[in-house]
């Protein structure tokens, strides 16, 4: 540690932020990542594109990295509080046109969870004689991931639940979700998809190949009509053969959902929101490992370049500061 400038300082001198400009840089990067997370989350919710989901994940990863670095580098409590508040508002800004009481409460709770993660990490550091990066990460990042998960689920339940009056999934998101259903090309018109299914069914009959062309066409047409009738009887709704199959399925689901009792309709978005939260939290371990590895690399680079330094306070406890 000698080459990193061990100094014998009092706790009050060490536990003070010395470089405002470097703190501003850290905070600005964290706020940019938080805004990008909210921005791409909104795009994914309303457009359903998988590339937006990827960008949203990368922005969340960037936020987690700098969230962890803020635990290490920022000492003053009111500055930490302000940074976390601005980062939380960064999540919310892209949804300015969808604000509601539910969204506001969810954002506030997310802010408190993030803040608790910061202070748990700082308390862990205060109990260490030497800085143990991975132990700090283990205490801090699960809270940050839970905060992101809660914000995502509340936004979905609050925004989509109020935006889609009849249904709780946008059509674009639904179509992306069923895009990879095996054995069916749901981008085809309903009539084409049904005809393809009818042809496969009649061709499975060993006698089909022996029939004349006119008889084959008649048998196929009869199978198509039977398919259409079965679908209409099952859904209880008329079938529009000209629209895309995915659009027809979505319209049927919307209509069926609208006919459900009101208490069930109101409960559905909350159920989806809970599933989103549990899914993200369930993936917290690999997310935490990736974020910690990347944050540790940046941490070491900061030390190597003199952006920060480890010094020793009077009781021989390692403290990291911005130089």
N, C-alpha and C positions, 0 to 999 in steps of 0.2 A: 504493500500500500504506500510505501514511501514515495514512489515515483508519481503518485497521484496527489501528492501534497498533503500529507497528514499534518493537521494543525491542532493545537490544543486551545480550544475555544470554550466559552461558557455556553450553556444551553440557550440562553436568551439570544446570544449573538448568532448562533447557528440556526435556531428555529425562526429565522426571518427571511423573507423573500428579498433577495438582493438585486436581481435582474428583472425589472418590470418588462423590458422589451422581449425577453425570452419567454416569460410567462404569457405575454400577449400572443406570441407566435404559437405556443402550445395550445392556448385557448382557441385561437382563430382556426387552427387545423381541426380541432375537435368539433367546433361549431360547423365548419364546412362539411365534415363527414356526417354530422347529425342531420343537417339540412338535406344532404344527398340521400340519406336513408329515407327520410320522410317523402322526398320528391319521387324517388323510384318506387317506394311502397304505394304511393297514390297511383302512379302510372300502371303498376301491376294490378292493383285492385280493379281499376276501371277498364283496362285494356287487355289484361290477361296474358301479356307476352312474357315468355320465359326469360328473355334477355333482360327485361326489367327486374325480374326476380333475382337474377344473378347480380346485377348492379346494386340492387338493394342489399344483398348479402355482403358484397364487397365493401359497401359503405358502412354497414354495421360492423364489419371486421375492423375497418379503419378507426371507427369511433371507439371500439373496445380497446384497441392498442393505445390510443392517446388518453383514454380514460384511465388506464393503468399507469401510464407515465405521469399523469396529473397527480395521482396518489403519491408518487415518489418525489416529484419536483416542486409541487406547490405547497407551501407551509402555512400561509395565513388563512384562517378559517373563512373570513368574509369573502376573500378572493375565490376560494374553492366553491363556496355557496353560489357566488355570482356566475362562475364559469358553468357549473352544472345547470343553473337556471337558464342561462343563454343556450346551452346545448339542448335542453329539453324544449325550449321554445323553437329551436331549429327543427326538431322533429315536427312540431305543430304547424309551422308557417305554411308549408305546402297545402295544408288542409284548411286554410283561412276561410274558404267559402263553404265549409261543411262543419262549422263550429256548432256545438250543442252542449247542453249540460252534461251529458254522458261523456262526451269527448273531453270536456274541461276537467271533470272529476278524475277520469282515467289518466290524463296527462299529469295532474297534480300527484296522484299516487305513484306514477312512474318516476317523477322528480324525487319524491321522498325515498323511493327504493334506491335510485342512483346515488342519492346523497348518503344513505346508510352504507352503501358499498364503499364510498370514499372514506368515511369515518371509521369503518371496520378495518380497512386497509391501513389507515394511519395509526390506529390503536395497536395493530399488529406490529408495525414498525417500531413503535415506542417501547415495545416489550422485547426487542431484539438488540443484542450487543453488536451483531453484524447483520448487514442487510441480506435477507434471503428472498430473492426475487420470486421464486416459484411459490413460496409459502404466502407471500403477499398477494400474488395472483389468485391463489386458491381461495383466499378470503374475499377478494374484491370482485373478480369477474363474474362469479355466479349471480351476484346481486345485479350487476350491470346487464347481464343477459336476461335476467328476470324482468328488469325494467323495460328493455326493448320488447320482450315477449308480451308483456302486459299492454304496452302502448299499441303494438300491432293488433292485438286481439280487440282492444277497446275501439280502436279506429275502425276496424272491420265491422264490429257490431254496431257502433254508433253512426258511422257514415253510410255503409251499405244498408243497414237495417232501416234507416230513415230515407235514403235515396231511392231504393227499390221498394216502392210501396207494396207491390204485389209479390215480390220474391226477394230473397236475400242473397242471390248470386247474380252478378251482371252477366249478360249474354256472352260477352267476349271472354270472360273468365271461365264460364261454363264450357264454351266451345274448345278452349285450350285444354281444359281438364279431360275432355273425352276424345281429344285429337288422336290419341294413341290406342284407342280401343281395338284390340286385335280382331281381324276377320271382317271388319266393317269400315268402309270409307264414308263417314258421316258428312263429308263435304259434298257428296252427290245429292241431286234432287231426290225427293222421296220416291217418285215414280221409278226412277232409274235404279235406286237401291232395292226396291221391292221386286222389280223385274229381274234383277240379278239373283236375288234370293229364290224367286220362283223358278228360274232357269236351272239353278243348282239343284233344286228339289226334284224337278221332273227329270233331269238328266240322270239322277240317281236310280231311276226306274230302268231296269234292263230292257224293257220293251220299247222304250222311247225312241231308240235309234232305228227301229223297224218301221216307225210310222212315217207316212208321207209328210212333206213340208207343211201343207195346210193343216193337217191334224196336229203337228207339233206346235204351230202358232196358236191354234185354238186351245190346246192344253195349257200352254204358257199363259195365255190371256185369262183362262179360267183360274189358274193358280194365283195370278196377280190379284184378281177380284177377291179371291178367298183370303189372301193376305191382308188386303185393305179392309175387308169386313172384320176380320179377327182383330186387327189393330183398333178399328173404330169401336168395336164392341168392348174391347178391353179398356180403352181410355174413356169411352162415353162421349167422345168429341169427334166432330167431322175432321177428316184428314185432308190437308191441302197438298196435293201431289207435286206441285210446282216448286215449293220452297226447299231449301237444303234440309237434309235429314236432321242435322244438329239443331237447326232453327225450329223445326217441327217438334222435336223432343222438348226443347226449351219452352215453347209455347204451351205444350201439354202440361209440363211441370208447373208453369206459372198458373195455369187455369186450375189445376188440381190443388195447388197451394192456396189459392184465393178462396177455395170452397171449404178449407179446413176451419175448425173452430178458432176463434180469435186468440184464445189463450195459447194454442199450439203455434199459431203463426208468430206470435210475439216471442215465444220461447226458442224458435229455430235459430235466429241470428245469434242469440246468446250461446247456444250449443256449439255453433260453428266457431264462435270467438273462443270458447273454452278449449276446443280441439286445437286451434291455432296456438294458443298459449302453451298447452301441454306438449305439443309437437316441438316447439322451439326449446322449451325447457328440457325436454327429453334429449335434445341434441347438444345440450350445453357443454358436455365434457369435450367432445372433439372441437367444438368452437373455441372453448377456453384454451385448449392446448395450442391450436393454431395461432390465436391472438397472443398468447404468452410467448411463444417462440419468436414471433415477429417483433413484439414489444421488447424482448430481451436483446435482440439484435440492434434495435434502435438505441436502446439504453447503453449498450457497450460502445456503439459508435459515438454517442454523445460524450461518454467518458474519454474515448480516445482522441476526439477532436477538441476537447477542452470546452465543450458546450456546458458541461457539468463536471463536478468533481466530488470525490468521497473524502470527507475530513473526519477527524476524531474529536468528539467532545470530551469534556473533563472526565466522565466516567467510562471512557473508552467504548462508546457506542458509535457505530458508523452512522453518519448522516450524509445524505446526498443533497447537493445544492446546485443551483445554476451560478456559474462564475460570471 
